Protein backbone atom coordinates (compact mmCIF):
# COMPACT_ATOMS: atom_id res chain seq x y z
CA UNK A 1 0.00 0.00 0.00
CA UNK A 2 1.22 3.48 -0.91
CA UNK A 3 -0.09 6.72 0.56
CA UNK A 4 0.62 10.06 -1.06
CA UNK A 5 -0.11 13.55 0.17
CA UNK A 6 0.08 16.89 -1.57
CA UNK A 7 -0.10 20.34 0.01
CA UNK A 8 -0.92 23.14 -2.41
CA UNK A 9 -0.37 26.71 -1.20
CA UNK A 10 -2.43 28.99 -3.44
CA UNK A 11 -2.96 32.72 -3.78
CA UNK A 12 -6.52 33.60 -4.76
CA UNK A 13 -7.37 36.42 -7.15
CA UNK A 14 -9.72 39.28 -6.31
CA UNK A 15 -11.08 37.93 -3.01
CA UNK A 16 -12.12 40.39 -0.29
CA UNK A 17 -13.94 38.24 2.25
CA UNK A 18 -13.92 34.75 3.70
CA UNK A 19 -17.26 34.14 1.98
CA UNK A 20 -15.72 34.94 -1.41
CA UNK A 21 -12.76 32.74 -0.51
CA UNK A 22 -15.09 29.79 0.18
CA UNK A 23 -16.77 30.42 -3.17
CA UNK A 24 -13.39 30.25 -4.91
CA UNK A 25 -11.94 27.25 -3.04
CA UNK A 26 -15.03 25.02 -2.89
CA UNK A 27 -15.20 24.37 -6.69
CA UNK A 28 -11.50 23.47 -6.78
CA UNK A 29 -11.92 20.99 -3.93
CA UNK A 30 -15.03 19.51 -5.55
CA UNK A 31 -13.39 19.13 -8.96
CA UNK A 32 -10.31 17.41 -7.51
CA UNK A 33 -12.52 15.04 -5.54
CA UNK A 34 -14.78 14.26 -8.50
CA UNK A 35 -12.14 13.98 -11.22
CA UNK A 36 -9.43 12.05 -9.36
CA UNK A 37 -11.33 10.33 -6.51
CA UNK A 38 -8.96 11.71 -3.87
CA UNK A 39 -9.52 12.97 -0.36
CA UNK A 40 -9.17 16.74 -0.42
CA UNK A 41 -9.87 19.66 1.92
CA UNK A 42 -8.84 23.19 2.71
CA UNK A 43 -6.37 22.60 5.54
CA UNK A 44 -4.59 25.89 6.19
CA UNK A 45 -4.66 29.69 6.00
CA UNK A 46 -8.29 29.43 7.08
CA UNK A 47 -8.60 33.01 8.30
CA UNK A 48 -6.69 34.70 5.45
CA UNK A 49 -8.77 36.08 2.59
CA UNK A 50 -6.44 35.56 -0.36
CA UNK A 51 -4.46 32.45 0.68
CA UNK A 52 -5.47 28.84 0.98
CA UNK A 53 -3.68 25.59 1.73
CA UNK A 54 -5.36 22.66 0.00
CA UNK A 55 -4.48 19.14 1.14
CA UNK A 56 -4.85 16.12 -1.12
CA UNK A 57 -4.41 12.46 -0.13
CA UNK A 58 -4.52 9.28 -2.20
CA UNK A 59 -4.04 5.58 -1.40
CA UNK A 60 -3.20 2.94 -4.01
CA UNK A 61 -1.43 -0.39 -4.46
CA UNK A 62 1.18 1.13 -6.79
CA UNK A 63 3.51 4.03 -6.00
CA UNK A 64 3.66 5.12 -9.64
CA UNK A 65 -0.13 5.48 -9.71
CA UNK A 66 -0.05 7.63 -6.56
CA UNK A 67 2.59 9.90 -8.15
CA UNK A 68 0.56 10.17 -11.38
CA UNK A 69 -2.61 11.15 -9.50
CA UNK A 70 -0.77 13.76 -7.41
CA UNK A 71 0.89 15.16 -10.56
CA UNK A 72 -2.53 15.47 -12.21
CA UNK A 73 -3.99 17.22 -9.16
CA UNK A 74 -1.10 19.70 -9.11
CA UNK A 75 -1.48 20.42 -12.84
CA UNK A 76 -5.22 20.99 -12.48
CA UNK A 77 -4.73 23.55 -9.70
CA UNK A 78 -1.78 25.23 -11.43
CA UNK A 79 -3.85 25.58 -14.60
CA UNK A 80 -6.67 27.51 -12.95
CA UNK A 81 -6.47 31.11 -14.21
CA UNK A 82 -8.09 32.65 -11.11
CA UNK A 83 -5.41 31.42 -8.70
CA UNK A 84 -1.63 31.32 -8.45
CA UNK A 85 0.06 28.17 -7.18
CA UNK A 86 2.74 29.40 -4.76
CA UNK A 87 4.15 26.01 -3.74
CA UNK A 88 3.44 22.30 -3.78
CA UNK A 89 4.85 19.82 -1.26
CA UNK A 90 4.33 16.08 -1.55
CA UNK A 91 5.06 13.00 0.50
CA UNK A 92 4.91 9.35 -0.49
CA UNK A 93 4.87 6.53 2.05
CA UNK A 94 5.28 2.94 0.95
CA UNK A 95 5.51 -0.52 2.49
CA UNK A 96 9.21 -0.07 3.32
CA UNK A 97 8.68 3.14 5.32
CA UNK A 98 8.51 2.97 9.10
CA UNK A 99 5.35 4.05 10.86
DAVEN-V635124 format. One record per residue. OMEGA is omega as a letter, one per 20 degrees, with the letter a starting at -180 (none if undefined). Layout:
BEGIN
omega
OMEGA
OMEGA
END
This chain:
BEGIN
omega
r
r
r
r
a
r
a
r
a
r
a
a
a
a
a
r
r
r
r
r
r
r
r
a
a
r
r
r
a
a
r
a
a
a
a
r
r
r
a
r
r
a
a
a
a
a
r
a
a
a
r
r
a
r
a
r
r
r
r
r
a
a
r
r
r
r
r
a
r
r
a
r
r
r
r
a
a
a
r
a
a
r
r
r
a
r
r
r
a
r
r
r
r
a
a
r
r
r
none
END
